[in-house]
Amino acid sequence: MTGPDGDRGEDIYVTRDSGPASAPYLDLIAAARTYLPVLIDELRAARQQ
């Protein structure tokens, strides 16, 4: 399960046609989940200036 105790979601499995995704693909997904919301907030703030 993913997430902290008491707030866990289901496991996430990432696959490609040839099988499970490799570590670089998983790193890309993790980075996008981390940095994309921050980037979107910065873009919204820049548009309001």
NORMO-V996666 format. One record per backbone hydrogen bond with DSSP energy under -1.0 kcal/mol. CO is the residue of the C=O (numbers start at 0). NH is the residue of the N-H. If there is no record, write none. Layout:
co = (CO,CO)
nh = (NH,NH)
This chain:
co = (1,3,8,13,15,18,21,22,23,24,25,26,27,28,29,30,31,34,35,36,37,38,39,40,41,42,43)
nh = (8,6,1,20,18,15,25,26,27,28,29,30,31,32,33,34,35,38,39,40,41,42,43,44,45,46,47)
